Amino acid sequence: MIKTILVRATGLEGDPAVFAAGLSVARMFDAHMEFLHVGTDPVQVWEATMASIDAGGTRMMAGDWLSRLETEAQVQEDNARQAVEGFCEREGVPIHPKFDPNRISASWHTERGSELKWLPAYGREADLIVVGRSGAA
């Protein structure tokens, strides 16, 4: 029996189809949907970039670049959260941090860093993982 469904929330255009797929299974089992957004960690990207370039004027440009990355990561996280909240409201799915065995529910989690780290970490506790395809087929 499926009780917990991990649903990837990217903040991108493919999210509604992923959310709908997760909800269709959740309705069959009165399952809990855990929405997970893993955003880029701008500091990790900046540190990796700084390690590969020379010192000098490039560091000043990198500071502006880091600020832009942080802004973009926050915008994408905000888009993902708004998409999840809007979806849950439209579908009548309450957002609760804990699973309620008597009805469908949802929760929101956000992490920064590598999706290759966080998706399996959360996925170990889930009965099903729902992700979408990225890019054009």
N, CA, C and O atoms as CSV, one atom per row, in Angstrom:
chain,resi,resn,atom,element,x,y,z
A,1,MET,N,N,0.835,-1.173,0.000
A,1,MET,CA,C,0.000,0.000,0.000
A,1,MET,C,C,0.887,1.246,0.000
A,1,MET,O,O,1.906,1.292,0.689
A,2,ILE,N,N,0.501,2.228,-0.758
A,2,ILE,CA,C,1.261,3.477,-0.867
A,2,ILE,C,C,0.683,4.493,0.113
A,2,ILE,O,O,-0.501,4.825,0.058
A,3,LYS,N,N,1.535,4.978,1.004
A,3,LYS,CA,C,1.103,5.966,1.986
A,3,LYS,C,C,1.838,7.298,1.843
A,3,LYS,O,O,1.295,8.338,2.214
A,4,THR,N,N,3.055,7.285,1.317
A,4,THR,CA,C,3.833,8.516,1.165
A,4,THR,C,C,4.367,8.600,-0.255
A,4,THR,O,O,5.007,7.672,-0.751
A,5,ILE,N,N,4.093,9.735,-0.905
A,5,ILE,CA,C,4.533,9.958,-2.276
A,5,ILE,C,C,5.429,11.190,-2.288
A,5,ILE,O,O,5.000,12.278,-1.906
A,6,LEU,N,N,6.667,11.018,-2.724
A,6,LEU,CA,C,7.587,12.134,-2.872
A,6,LEU,C,C,7.370,12.722,-4.258
A,6,LEU,O,O,7.484,12.017,-5.261
A,7,VAL,N,N,7.057,14.015,-4.315
A,7,VAL,CA,C,6.771,14.689,-5.576
A,7,VAL,C,C,7.785,15.813,-5.763
A,7,VAL,O,O,7.894,16.712,-4.929
A,8,ARG,N,N,8.518,15.752,-6.859
A,8,ARG,CA,C,9.539,16.764,-7.156
A,8,ARG,C,C,8.863,18.046,-7.638
A,8,ARG,O,O,8.033,18.016,-8.546
A,9,ALA,N,N,9.225,19.164,-7.026
A,9,ALA,CA,C,8.705,20.481,-7.393
A,9,ALA,C,C,9.875,21.336,-7.852
A,9,ALA,O,O,10.733,21.699,-7.046
A,10,THR,N,N,9.916,21.659,-9.132
A,10,THR,CA,C,11.059,22.383,-9.687
A,10,THR,C,C,10.834,23.884,-9.827
A,10,THR,O,O,11.789,24.659,-9.875
A,11,GLY,N,N,9.576,24.287,-9.892
A,11,GLY,CA,C,9.292,25.699,-10.178
A,11,GLY,C,C,9.297,25.972,-11.672
A,11,GLY,O,O,9.325,27.127,-12.096
A,12,LEU,N,N,9.270,24.910,-12.472
A,12,LEU,CA,C,9.307,25.038,-13.927
A,12,LEU,C,C,7.980,24.593,-14.534
A,12,LEU,O,O,7.087,24.139,-13.818
A,13,GLU,N,N,7.853,24.722,-15.837
A,13,GLU,CA,C,6.580,24.488,-16.521
A,13,GLU,C,C,6.067,23.051,-16.467
A,13,GLU,O,O,4.871,22.837,-16.662
A,14,GLY,N,N,6.903,22.078,-16.216
A,14,GLY,CA,C,6.460,20.692,-16.164
A,14,GLY,C,C,5.816,20.280,-14.853
A,14,GLY,O,O,5.273,19.180,-14.751
A,15,ASP,N,N,5.867,21.146,-13.846
A,15,ASP,CA,C,5.354,20.785,-12.522
A,15,ASP,C,C,3.881,20.368,-12.498
A,15,ASP,O,O,3.565,19.374,-11.844
A,16,PRO,N,N,2.968,21.065,-13.166
A,16,PRO,CA,C,1.557,20.670,-13.057
A,16,PRO,C,C,1.293,19.208,-13.431
A,16,PRO,O,O,0.483,18.548,-12.780
A,17,ALA,N,N,1.950,18.699,-14.453
A,17,ALA,CA,C,1.754,17.300,-14.842
A,17,ALA,C,C,2.301,16.352,-13.778
A,17,ALA,O,O,1.701,15.312,-13.503
A,18,VAL,N,N,3.429,16.705,-13.184
A,18,VAL,CA,C,4.020,15.882,-12.119
A,18,VAL,C,C,3.101,15.885,-10.897
A,18,VAL,O,O,2.854,14.838,-10.298
A,19,PHE,N,N,2.602,17.050,-10.534
A,19,PHE,CA,C,1.704,17.158,-9.385
A,19,PHE,C,C,0.433,16.336,-9.619
A,19,PHE,O,O,-0.024,15.627,-8.723
A,20,ALA,N,N,-0.132,16.431,-10.817
A,20,ALA,CA,C,-1.363,15.694,-11.140
A,20,ALA,C,C,-1.129,14.188,-11.072
A,20,ALA,O,O,-1.985,13.451,-10.585
A,21,ALA,N,N,0.015,13.728,-11.553
A,21,ALA,CA,C,0.332,12.295,-11.499
A,21,ALA,C,C,0.421,11.834,-10.044
A,21,ALA,O,O,-0.111,10.783,-9.686
A,22,GLY,N,N,1.092,12.622,-9.213
A,22,GLY,CA,C,1.192,12.278,-7.795
A,22,GLY,C,C,-0.167,12.254,-7.121
A,22,GLY,O,O,-0.453,11.370,-6.313
A,23,LEU,N,N,-1.007,13.230,-7.456
A,23,LEU,CA,C,-2.334,13.308,-6.845
A,23,LEU,C,C,-3.217,12.143,-7.268
A,23,LEU,O,O,-4.001,11.641,-6.463
A,24,SER,N,N,-3.104,11.707,-8.512
A,24,SER,CA,C,-3.950,10.594,-8.954
A,24,SER,C,C,-3.646,9.330,-8.147
A,24,SER,O,O,-4.556,8.560,-7.840
A,25,VAL,N,N,-2.396,9.114,-7.806
A,25,VAL,CA,C,-2.044,7.960,-6.968
A,25,VAL,C,C,-2.461,8.217,-5.517
A,25,VAL,O,O,-2.978,7.324,-4.847
A,26,ALA,N,N,-2.234,9.441,-5.039
A,26,ALA,CA,C,-2.607,9.778,-3.664
A,26,ALA,C,C,-4.097,9.559,-3.421
A,26,ALA,O,O,-4.495,9.116,-2.343
A,27,ARG,N,N,-4.907,9.866,-4.409
A,27,ARG,CA,C,-6.358,9.677,-4.254
A,27,ARG,C,C,-6.723,8.204,-4.141
A,27,ARG,O,O,-7.667,7.855,-3.433
A,28,MET,N,N,-5.998,7.350,-4.817
A,28,MET,CA,C,-6.299,5.909,-4.744
A,28,MET,C,C,-6.016,5.328,-3.368
A,28,MET,O,O,-6.666,4.370,-2.951
A,29,PHE,N,N,-5.047,5.904,-2.658
A,29,PHE,CA,C,-4.589,5.317,-1.392
A,29,PHE,C,C,-4.736,6.242,-0.184
A,29,PHE,O,O,-4.279,5.893,0.904
A,30,ASP,N,N,-5.365,7.417,-0.344
A,30,ASP,CA,C,-5.402,8.428,0.725
A,30,ASP,C,C,-3.990,8.676,1.249
A,30,ASP,O,O,-3.745,8.657,2.455
A,31,ALA,N,N,-3.081,8.907,0.324
A,31,ALA,CA,C,-1.661,9.032,0.662
A,31,ALA,C,C,-1.270,10.484,0.947
A,31,ALA,O,O,-1.997,11.425,0.625
A,32,HIS,N,N,-0.126,10.622,1.545
A,32,HIS,CA,C,0.479,11.919,1.840
A,32,HIS,C,C,1.479,12.255,0.732
A,32,HIS,O,O,2.333,11.435,0.396
A,33,MET,N,N,1.372,13.450,0.170
A,33,MET,CA,C,2.283,13.905,-0.872
A,33,MET,C,C,3.329,14.835,-0.255
A,33,MET,O,O,2.992,15.896,0.272
A,34,GLU,N,N,4.581,14.436,-0.323
A,34,GLU,CA,C,5.677,15.277,0.154
A,34,GLU,C,C,6.293,15.968,-1.062
A,34,GLU,O,O,6.963,15.331,-1.874
A,35,PHE,N,N,6.063,17.262,-1.177
A,35,PHE,CA,C,6.635,18.030,-2.275
A,35,PHE,C,C,8.044,18.457,-1.879
A,35,PHE,O,O,8.253,18.999,-0.793
A,36,LEU,N,N,9.003,18.211,-2.759
A,36,LEU,CA,C,10.401,18.545,-2.495
A,36,LEU,C,C,10.953,19.427,-3.607
A,36,LEU,O,O,10.898,19.081,-4.787
A,37,HIS,N,N,11.480,20.563,-3.201
A,37,HIS,CA,C,12.194,21.438,-4.135
A,37,HIS,C,C,13.661,21.468,-3.729
A,37,HIS,O,O,13.988,21.796,-2.589
A,38,VAL,N,N,14.540,21.128,-4.658
A,38,VAL,CA,C,15.978,21.219,-4.411
A,38,VAL,C,C,16.517,22.323,-5.306
A,38,VAL,O,O,16.570,22.187,-6.528
A,39,GLY,N,N,16.909,23.405,-4.681
A,39,GLY,CA,C,17.420,24.550,-5.425
A,39,GLY,C,C,18.931,24.554,-5.495
A,39,GLY,O,O,19.622,23.946,-4.677
A,40,THR,N,N,19.411,25.248,-6.480
A,40,THR,CA,C,20.845,25.425,-6.641
A,40,THR,C,C,21.410,26.140,-5.426
A,40,THR,O,O,20.818,27.103,-4.938
A,41,ASP,N,N,22.540,25.679,-4.940
A,41,ASP,CA,C,23.234,26.375,-3.859
A,41,ASP,C,C,24.250,27.298,-4.510
A,41,ASP,O,O,25.315,26.845,-4.931
A,42,PRO,N,N,23.934,28.604,-4.602
A,42,PRO,CA,C,24.831,29.532,-5.284
A,42,PRO,C,C,26.242,29.561,-4.706
A,42,PRO,O,O,27.206,29.759,-5.445
A,43,VAL,N,N,26.374,29.370,-3.415
A,43,VAL,CA,C,27.696,29.394,-2.792
A,43,VAL,C,C,28.532,28.213,-3.289
A,43,VAL,O,O,29.717,28.378,-3.578
A,44,GLN,N,N,27.935,27.032,-3.394
A,44,GLN,CA,C,28.664,25.875,-3.917
A,44,GLN,C,C,29.101,26.114,-5.356
A,44,GLN,O,O,30.230,25.795,-5.728
A,45,VAL,N,N,28.210,26.673,-6.159
A,45,VAL,CA,C,28.543,26.958,-7.557
A,45,VAL,C,C,29.661,27.986,-7.621
A,45,VAL,O,O,30.598,27.844,-8.406
A,46,TRP,N,N,29.562,29.025,-6.791
A,46,TRP,CA,C,30.571,30.078,-6.787
A,46,TRP,C,C,31.930,29.529,-6.359
A,46,TRP,O,O,32.949,29.840,-6.977
A,47,GLU,N,N,31.948,28.719,-5.308
A,47,GLU,CA,C,33.216,28.154,-4.830
A,47,GLU,C,C,33.855,27.264,-5.891
A,47,GLU,O,O,35.070,27.306,-6.083
A,48,ALA,N,N,33.058,26.470,-6.571
A,48,ALA,CA,C,33.590,25.613,-7.632
A,48,ALA,C,C,34.143,26.451,-8.779
A,48,ALA,O,O,35.171,26.118,-9.370
A,49,THR,N,N,33.452,27.532,-9.082
A,49,THR,CA,C,33.908,28.411,-10.162
A,49,THR,C,C,35.195,29.132,-9.772
A,49,THR,O,O,36.124,29.235,-10.573
A,50,MET,N,N,35.243,29.630,-8.535
A,50,MET,CA,C,36.421,30.369,-8.085
A,50,MET,C,C,37.655,29.467,-8.055
A,50,MET,O,O,38.771,29.932,-8.288
A,51,ALA,N,N,37.459,28.199,-7.772
A,51,ALA,CA,C,38.581,27.264,-7.737
A,51,ALA,C,C,39.160,27.044,-9.129
A,51,ALA,O,O,40.314,26.639,-9.274
A,52,SER,N,N,38.351,27.316,-10.151
A,52,SER,CA,C,38.815,27.029,-11.507
A,52,SER,C,C,39.249,28.269,-12.285
A,52,SER,O,O,39.672,28.154,-13.436
A,53,ILE,N,N,39.151,29.458,-11.674
A,53,ILE,CA,C,39.585,30.668,-12.392
A,53,ILE,C,C,40.708,31.355,-11.626
A,53,ILE,O,O,40.958,31.065,-10.456
A,54,ASP,N,N,41.374,32.267,-12.315
A,54,ASP,CA,C,42.489,32.971,-11.674
A,54,ASP,C,C,41.988,34.138,-10.839
A,54,ASP,O,O,40.846,34.574,-10.987
A,55,ALA,N,N,42.839,34.635,-9.970
A,55,ALA,CA,C,42.497,35.771,-9.113
A,55,ALA,C,C,42.535,37.051,-9.933
A,55,ALA,O,O,42.890,37.042,-11.112
A,56,GLY,N,N,42.164,38.147,-9.291
A,56,GLY,CA,C,42.204,39.423,-9.990
A,56,GLY,C,C,40.805,39.968,-10.182
A,56,GLY,O,O,39.928,39.788,-9.337
A,57,GLY,N,N,40.610,40.642,-11.310
A,57,GLY,CA,C,39.337,41.273,-11.621
A,57,GLY,C,C,38.193,40.288,-11.734
A,57,GLY,O,O,37.034,40.668,-11.568
A,58,THR,N,N,38.488,39.054,-12.008
A,58,THR,CA,C,37.431,38.060,-12.162
A,58,THR,C,C,36.678,37.863,-10.849
A,58,THR,O,O,35.480,37.579,-10.862
A,59,ARG,N,N,37.356,38.008,-9.732
A,59,ARG,CA,C,36.688,37.825,-8.439
A,59,ARG,C,C,35.609,38.879,-8.222
A,59,ARG,O,O,34.567,38.584,-7.636
A,60,MET,N,N,35.843,40.090,-8.680
A,60,MET,CA,C,34.849,41.140,-8.530
A,60,MET,C,C,33.608,40.811,-9.364
A,60,MET,O,O,32.481,40.982,-8.900
A,61,MET,N,N,33.818,40.344,-10.584
A,61,MET,CA,C,32.699,39.953,-11.430
A,61,MET,C,C,31.962,38.770,-10.813
A,61,MET,O,O,30.738,38.680,-10.911
A,62,ALA,N,N,32.688,37.877,-10.187
A,62,ALA,CA,C,32.087,36.693,-9.587
A,62,ALA,C,C,31.143,37.072,-8.459
A,62,ALA,O,O,30.133,36.400,-8.249
A,63,GLY,N,N,31.457,38.146,-7.723
A,63,GLY,CA,C,30.567,38.606,-6.656
A,63,GLY,C,C,29.204,39.008,-7.200
A,63,GLY,O,O,28.178,38.671,-6.610
A,64,ASP,N,N,29.183,39.724,-8.318
A,64,ASP,CA,C,27.923,40.084,-8.960
A,64,ASP,C,C,27.199,38.836,-9.455
A,64,ASP,O,O,25.977,38.722,-9.356
A,65,TRP,N,N,27.967,37.925,-9.978
A,65,TRP,CA,C,27.412,36.677,-10.498
A,65,TRP,C,C,26.783,35.872,-9.368
A,65,TRP,O,O,25.699,35.313,-9.539
A,66,LEU,N,N,27.446,35.806,-8.217
A,66,LEU,CA,C,26.918,35.091,-7.059
A,66,LEU,C,C,25.593,35.698,-6.615
A,66,LEU,O,O,24.642,34.973,-6.324
A,67,SER,N,N,25.529,37.011,-6.564
A,67,SER,CA,C,24.294,37.686,-6.178
A,67,SER,C,C,23.162,37.350,-7.145
A,67,SER,O,O,22.027,37.119,-6.728
A,68,ARG,N,N,23.474,37.324,-8.419
A,68,ARG,CA,C,22.468,36.984,-9.428
A,68,ARG,C,C,22.005,35.522,-9.264
A,68,ARG,O,O,20.814,35.229,-9.370
A,69,LEU,N,N,22.950,34.623,-9.009
A,69,LEU,CA,C,22.597,33.213,-8.784
A,69,LEU,C,C,21.682,33.056,-7.562
A,69,LEU,O,O,20.716,32.294,-7.597
A,70,GLU,N,N,21.992,33.775,-6.499
A,70,GLU,CA,C,21.168,33.704,-5.297
A,70,GLU,C,C,19.748,34.188,-5.576
A,70,GLU,O,O,18.777,33.588,-5.115
A,71,THR,N,N,19.635,35.270,-6.327
A,71,THR,CA,C,18.324,35.805,-6.679
A,71,THR,C,C,17.544,34.817,-7.536
A,71,THR,O,O,16.361,34.581,-7.289
A,72,GLU,N,N,18.191,34.242,-8.531
A,72,GLU,CA,C,17.528,33.276,-9.408
A,72,GLU,C,C,17.093,32.032,-8.639
A,72,GLU,O,O,16.002,31.513,-8.875
A,73,ALA,N,N,17.922,31.551,-7.729
A,73,ALA,CA,C,17.567,30.375,-6.929
A,73,ALA,C,C,16.350,30.671,-6.059
A,73,ALA,O,O,15.469,29.823,-5.918
A,74,GLN,N,N,16.296,31.862,-5.477
A,74,GLN,CA,C,15.157,32.232,-4.630
A,74,GLN,C,C,13.887,32.379,-5.454
A,74,GLN,O,O,12.815,31.968,-5.011
A,75,VAL,N,N,13.991,32.954,-6.636
A,75,VAL,CA,C,12.821,33.091,-7.512
A,75,VAL,C,C,12.279,31.715,-7.890
A,75,VAL,O,O,11.068,31.496,-7.866
A,76,GLN,N,N,13.160,30.797,-8.236
A,76,GLN,CA,C,12.719,29.456,-8.612
A,76,GLN,C,C,12.073,28.737,-7.428
A,76,GLN,O,O,11.068,28.046,-7.594
A,77,GLU,N,N,12.645,28.896,-6.241
A,77,GLU,CA,C,12.042,28.297,-5.047
A,77,GLU,C,C,10.670,28.897,-4.779
A,77,GLU,O,O,9.724,28.171,-4.474
A,78,ASP,N,N,10.555,30.213,-4.889
A,78,ASP,CA,C,9.265,30.877,-4.683
A,78,ASP,C,C,8.237,30.394,-5.705
A,78,ASP,O,O,7.080,30.160,-5.357
A,79,ASN,N,N,8.653,30.243,-6.962
A,79,ASN,CA,C,7.751,29.741,-8.007
A,79,ASN,C,C,7.276,28.332,-7.676
A,79,ASN,O,O,6.096,28.017,-7.832
A,80,ALA,N,N,8.197,27.487,-7.221
A,80,ALA,CA,C,7.838,26.110,-6.874
A,80,ALA,C,C,6.852,26.090,-5.710
A,80,ALA,O,O,5.851,25.375,-5.752
A,81,ARG,N,N,7.131,26.867,-4.687
A,81,ARG,CA,C,6.246,26.903,-3.509
A,81,ARG,C,C,4.858,27.410,-3.895
A,81,ARG,O,O,3.849,26.840,-3.480
A,82,GLN,N,N,4.808,28.478,-4.687
A,82,GLN,CA,C,3.516,29.019,-5.114
A,82,GLN,C,C,2.751,28.010,-5.965
A,82,GLN,O,O,1.530,27.899,-5.849
A,83,ALA,N,N,3.461,27.277,-6.814
A,83,ALA,CA,C,2.816,26.262,-7.647
A,83,ALA,C,C,2.222,25.154,-6.780
A,83,ALA,O,O,1.098,24.713,-7.019
A,84,VAL,N,N,2.973,24.706,-5.774
A,84,VAL,CA,C,2.489,23.656,-4.871
A,84,VAL,C,C,1.285,24.164,-4.083
A,84,VAL,O,O,0.263,23.482,-4.003
A,85,GLU,N,N,1.401,25.353,-3.502
A,85,GLU,CA,C,0.301,25.890,-2.702
A,85,GLU,C,C,-0.955,26.092,-3.550
A,85,GLU,O,O,-2.059,25.772,-3.110
A,86,GLY,N,N,-0.789,26.622,-4.765
A,86,GLY,CA,C,-1.928,26.819,-5.655
A,86,GLY,C,C,-2.567,25.500,-6.055
A,86,GLY,O,O,-3.791,25.375,-6.074
A,87,PHE,N,N,-1.740,24.527,-6.371
A,87,PHE,CA,C,-2.230,23.201,-6.751
A,87,PHE,C,C,-3.026,22.578,-5.605
A,87,PHE,O,O,-4.140,22.095,-5.803
A,88,CYS,N,N,-2.448,22.594,-4.416
A,88,CYS,CA,C,-3.109,21.990,-3.263
A,88,CYS,C,C,-4.430,22.699,-2.947
A,88,CYS,O,O,-5.421,22.054,-2.605
A,89,GLU,N,N,-4.435,24.013,-3.064
A,89,GLU,CA,C,-5.666,24.758,-2.803
A,89,GLU,C,C,-6.748,24.400,-3.835
A,89,GLU,O,O,-7.897,24.151,-3.470
A,90,ARG,N,N,-6.381,24.375,-5.110
A,90,ARG,CA,C,-7.344,24.032,-6.173
A,90,ARG,C,C,-7.892,22.618,-6.010
A,90,ARG,O,O,-9.065,22.367,-6.283
A,91,GLU,N,N,-7.046,21.704,-5.568
A,91,GLU,CA,C,-7.442,20.300,-5.465
A,91,GLU,C,C,-7.990,19.920,-4.090
A,91,GLU,O,O,-8.378,18.773,-3.867
A,92,GLY,N,N,-8.020,20.881,-3.177
A,92,GLY,CA,C,-8.558,20.608,-1.849
A,92,GLY,C,C,-7.678,19.702,-1.006
A,92,GLY,O,O,-8.174,18.927,-0.189
A,93,VAL,N,N,-6.367,19.802,-1.208
A,93,VAL,CA,C,-5.414,18.981,-0.455
A,93,VAL,C,C,-4.787,19.851,0.632
A,93,VAL,O,O,-4.055,20.791,0.324
A,94,PRO,N,N,-5.067,19.548,1.898
A,94,PRO,CA,C,-4.480,20.373,2.968
A,94,PRO,C,C,-2.975,20.143,3.090
A,94,PRO,O,O,-2.482,19.025,2.939
A,95,ILE,N,N,-2.270,21.222,3.366
A,95,ILE,CA,C,-0.825,21.128,3.564
A,95,ILE,C,C,-0.561,21.023,5.064
A,95,ILE,O,O,-0.786,21.962,5.828
A,96,HIS,N,N,-0.076,19.846,5.456
A,96,HIS,CA,C,0.258,19.544,6.848
A,96,HIS,C,C,1.644,18.924,6.873
A,96,HIS,O,O,2.020,18.231,5.927
A,97,PRO,N,N,2.404,19.151,7.918
A,97,PRO,CA,C,3.733,18.529,7.976
A,97,PRO,C,C,3.696,17.028,8.221
A,97,PRO,O,O,4.671,16.336,7.927
A,98,LYS,N,N,2.597,16.511,8.751
A,98,LYS,CA,C,2.515,15.093,9.104
A,98,LYS,C,C,1.437,14.387,8.291
A,98,LYS,O,O,0.445,14.992,7.884
A,99,PHE,N,N,1.647,13.123,8.069
A,99,PHE,CA,C,0.712,12.266,7.354
A,99,PHE,C,C,-0.543,12.032,8.187
A,99,PHE,O,O,-0.462,11.747,9.381
A,100,ASP,N,N,-1.688,12.153,7.556
A,100,ASP,CA,C,-2.962,11.841,8.191
A,100,ASP,C,C,-3.523,10.618,7.482
A,100,ASP,O,O,-3.907,10.729,6.318
A,101,PRO,N,N,-3.589,9.451,8.128
A,101,PRO,CA,C,-4.006,8.219,7.457
A,101,PRO,C,C,-5.454,8.212,6.992
A,101,PRO,O,O,-5.871,7.299,6.280
A,102,ASN,N,N,-6.226,9.222,7.388
A,102,ASN,CA,C,-7.641,9.247,7.029
A,102,ASN,C,C,-7.966,10.111,5.819
A,102,ASN,O,O,-9.120,10.174,5.395
A,103,ARG,N,N,-6.951,10.783,5.253
A,103,ARG,CA,C,-7.229,11.625,4.078
A,103,ARG,C,C,-5.931,11.999,3.370
A,103,ARG,O,O,-4.835,11.849,3.912
A,104,ILE,N,N,-6.086,12.481,2.168
A,104,ILE,CA,C,-4.943,12.958,1.387
A,104,ILE,C,C,-4.426,14.227,2.055
A,104,ILE,O,O,-5.206,15.071,2.499
A,105,SER,N,N,-3.118,14.350,2.121
A,105,SER,CA,C,-2.504,15.562,2.663
A,105,SER,C,C,-1.202,15.820,1.925
A,105,SER,O,O,-0.766,15.004,1.114
A,106,ALA,N,N,-0.590,16.949,2.209
A,106,ALA,CA,C,0.652,17.321,1.540
A,106,ALA,C,C,1.565,18.053,2.513
A,106,ALA,O,O,1.121,18.587,3.529
A,107,SER,N,N,2.838,18.065,2.180
A,107,SER,CA,C,3.807,18.862,2.935
A,107,SER,C,C,4.825,19.418,1.946
A,107,SER,O,O,4.949,18.934,0.821
A,108,TRP,N,N,5.539,20.431,2.382
A,108,TRP,CA,C,6.501,21.135,1.542
A,108,TRP,C,C,7.875,21.065,2.185
A,108,TRP,O,O,8.027,21.325,3.378
A,109,HIS,N,N,8.877,20.711,1.380
A,109,HIS,CA,C,10.262,20.696,1.842
A,109,HIS,C,C,11.116,21.391,0.791
A,109,HIS,O,O,10.882,21.249,-0.409
A,110,THR,N,N,12.090,22.132,1.247
A,110,THR,CA,C,13.031,22.746,0.317
A,110,THR,C,C,14.440,22.533,0.844
A,110,THR,O,O,14.700,22.644,2.042
A,111,GLU,N,N,15.324,22.231,-0.062
A,111,GLU,CA,C,16.738,22.030,0.262
A,111,GLU,C,C,17.565,22.767,-0.781
A,111,GLU,O,O,17.073,23.092,-1.862
A,112,ARG,N,N,18.804,23.023,-0.454
A,112,ARG,CA,C,19.740,23.625,-1.399
A,112,ARG,C,C,20.895,22.658,-1.608
A,112,ARG,O,O,21.364,22.019,-0.666
A,113,GLY,N,N,21.347,22.557,-2.846
A,113,GLY,CA,C,22.482,21.693,-3.140
A,113,GLY,C,C,22.193,20.772,-4.301
A,113,GLY,O,O,21.537,21.155,-5.270
A,114,SER,N,N,22.679,19.578,-4.196
A,114,SER,CA,C,22.570,18.603,-5.273
A,114,SER,C,C,21.294,17.773,-5.151
A,114,SER,O,O,21.013,17.183,-4.109
A,115,GLU,N,N,20.535,17.744,-6.237
A,115,GLU,CA,C,19.351,16.902,-6.269
A,115,GLU,C,C,19.738,15.426,-6.145
A,115,GLU,O,O,18.967,14.615,-5.632
A,116,LEU,N,N,20.946,15.089,-6.622
A,116,LEU,CA,C,21.436,13.712,-6.518
A,116,LEU,C,C,21.641,13.298,-5.060
A,116,LEU,O,O,21.683,12.107,-4.753
A,117,LYS,N,N,21.768,14.262,-4.179
A,117,LYS,CA,C,21.880,13.980,-2.748
A,117,LYS,C,C,20.500,13.965,-2.084
A,117,LYS,O,O,20.163,13.028,-1.361
A,118,TRP,N,N,19.713,14.999,-2.333
A,118,TRP,CA,C,18.474,15.188,-1.594
A,118,TRP,C,C,17.323,14.299,-2.049
A,118,TRP,O,O,16.542,13.837,-1.216
A,119,LEU,N,N,17.201,14.050,-3.336
A,119,LEU,CA,C,16.092,13.210,-3.808
A,119,LEU,C,C,16.162,11.801,-3.209
A,119,LEU,O,O,15.147,11.307,-2.718
A,120,PRO,N,N,17.327,11.138,-3.231
A,120,PRO,CA,C,17.395,9.821,-2.581
A,120,PRO,C,C,17.220,9.892,-1.064
A,120,PRO,O,O,16.650,8.980,-0.465
A,121,ALA,N,N,17.702,10.963,-0.441
A,121,ALA,CA,C,17.573,11.093,1.013
A,121,ALA,C,C,16.100,11.122,1.427
A,121,ALA,O,O,15.699,10.431,2.363
A,122,TYR,N,N,15.307,11.915,0.731
A,122,TYR,CA,C,13.872,11.963,1.020
A,122,TYR,C,C,13.167,10.720,0.466
A,122,TYR,O,O,12.214,10.221,1.064
A,123,GLY,N,N,13.638,10.232,-0.668
A,123,GLY,CA,C,13.013,9.095,-1.324
A,123,GLY,C,C,13.064,7.808,-0.529
A,123,GLY,O,O,12.198,6.947,-0.689
A,124,ARG,N,N,14.067,7.662,0.327
A,124,ARG,CA,C,14.174,6.448,1.154
A,124,ARG,C,C,12.956,6.256,2.056
A,124,ARG,O,O,12.605,5.132,2.413
A,125,GLU,N,N,12.323,7.360,2.414
A,125,GLU,CA,C,11.166,7.298,3.305
A,125,GLU,C,C,9.848,7.211,2.557
A,125,GLU,O,O,8.799,7.027,3.175
A,126,ALA,N,N,9.884,7.339,1.235
A,126,ALA,CA,C,8.660,7.358,0.432
A,126,ALA,C,C,8.364,5.985,-0.159
A,126,ALA,O,O,9.261,5.166,-0.362
A,127,ASP,N,N,7.084,5.760,-0.429
A,127,ASP,CA,C,6.668,4.531,-1.099
A,127,ASP,C,C,6.722,4.686,-2.613
A,127,ASP,O,O,6.811,3.696,-3.339
A,128,LEU,N,N,6.668,5.926,-3.089
A,128,LEU,CA,C,6.679,6.225,-4.513
A,128,LEU,C,C,7.331,7.581,-4.713
A,128,LEU,O,O,7.134,8.492,-3.908
A,129,ILE,N,N,8.102,7.721,-5.776
A,129,ILE,CA,C,8.718,8.999,-6.138
A,129,ILE,C,C,8.182,9.396,-7.505
A,129,ILE,O,O,8.216,8.604,-8.446
A,130,VAL,N,N,7.686,10.628,-7.612
A,130,VAL,CA,C,7.154,11.130,-8.883
A,130,VAL,C,C,7.995,12.316,-9.323
A,130,VAL,O,O,8.042,13.344,-8.647
A,131,VAL,N,N,8.662,12.163,-10.466
A,131,VAL,CA,C,9.474,13.223,-11.056
A,131,VAL,C,C,9.090,13.362,-12.517
A,131,VAL,O,O,8.554,12.430,-13.116
A,132,GLY,N,N,9.357,14.509,-13.083
A,132,GLY,CA,C,9.079,14.725,-14.504
A,132,GLY,C,C,10.346,14.642,-15.328
A,132,GLY,O,O,11.456,14.585,-14.800
A,133,ARG,N,N,10.156,14.636,-16.601
A,133,ARG,CA,C,11.283,14.648,-17.524
A,133,ARG,C,C,11.728,16.085,-17.727
A,133,ARG,O,O,10.903,16.997,-17.769
A,134,SER,N,N,13.024,16.284,-17.852
A,134,SER,CA,C,13.506,17.637,-18.091
A,134,SER,C,C,13.848,17.804,-19.552
A,134,SER,O,O,14.336,16.877,-20.198
A,135,GLY,N,N,13.590,18.994,-20.073
A,135,GLY,CA,C,13.931,19.288,-21.459
A,135,GLY,C,C,13.023,18.612,-22.455
A,135,GLY,O,O,12.111,17.868,-22.095
A,136,ALA,N,N,13.294,18.888,-23.722
A,136,ALA,CA,C,12.504,18.310,-24.799
A,136,ALA,C,C,12.935,16.878,-25.061
A,136,ALA,O,O,14.110,16.535,-24.931
A,137,ALA,N,N,11.985,16.059,-25.425
A,137,ALA,CA,C,12.272,14.638,-25.696
A,137,ALA,C,C,12.919,14.462,-27.048
A,137,ALA,O,O,13.230,13.338,-27.442
